[in-house]
Amino acid sequence: MITSRDGATINYEVEGRGRHVTLVHGVGSHLQAWDGVVAALRDEFTLLRYDLRGHAKSGKPPGPYALDDYVADLAALLDAQSVDRTTLVGFSFGGMIAPAFTVRYPNRVQALAIVSAVAGRTHPEVIERQIQRVLGNDPAGYAAAYRVFAESDVIDELHKITCPTLVVTGEHDTGSTPTMARAIHQRIAGSHLLILPRYRHSLLIEATADVVRELRTFLKDT
């Protein structure tokens, strides 16, 4: 465990060897979401993964949370590990945290992979209905995290990213749509876009081998 700037405790695991890579999971998930990726890549890379605040074994301080809190948690985690520079791989909500961190700390990010992320959402009434469902049914920490996920949008900051970037989503993902992935890709100069055919949102489960293959290629090329 490490402690972030506001006292939130962050649970993490590190394994492997080689180039440093940080894995950031999605809302409502946990660090074990990366099990398949870690098992495949730990002989080639040092892999740091952690539970977001409000999730699993990390602390659940009273909300509301802000996207900046998640950026600060990641910075505190890297500082505690004495990691000056890493490659970030963010899935879903992690695909918002990772680019936000990259914008804030560009010199600390060697490369960036954004997997099944959202951007440019235009239906606030749908978002609000989902927030209310979460608030009614889930613990406070998860509800606070989901509100950040639902209400944040980093699309206006993406043009500031200059590191090598991979943008990935599933062909049939109705939440992190190919249209959103293209919007992210268009705003990050030199980024590479990959739409995986047949798949929906749960790429870390449904398409582990494909994700591993593309990440390995991206990491070796950058």
Secondary structure as UniProt FT lines:
FT   STRAND          2..3
FT   TURN            5..6
FT   STRAND          9..10
FT   STRAND          12..16
FT   STRAND          19..24
FT   TURN            27..28
FT   HELIX           31..34
FT   HELIX           35..41
FT   TURN            42..44
FT   STRAND          45..50
FT   TURN            53..54
FT   TURN            56..57
FT   HELIX           67..80
FT   TURN            81..82
FT   STRAND          86..91
FT   TURN            92..93
FT   HELIX           94..104
FT   HELIX           106..108
FT   STRAND          109..115
FT   HELIX           124..137
FT   HELIX           140..151
FT   HELIX           155..160
FT   STRAND          165..170
FT   TURN            171..172
FT   HELIX           178..187
FT   TURN            189..190
FT   STRAND          192..196
FT   TURN            197..198
FT   HELIX           203..206
FT   HELIX           208..221
//
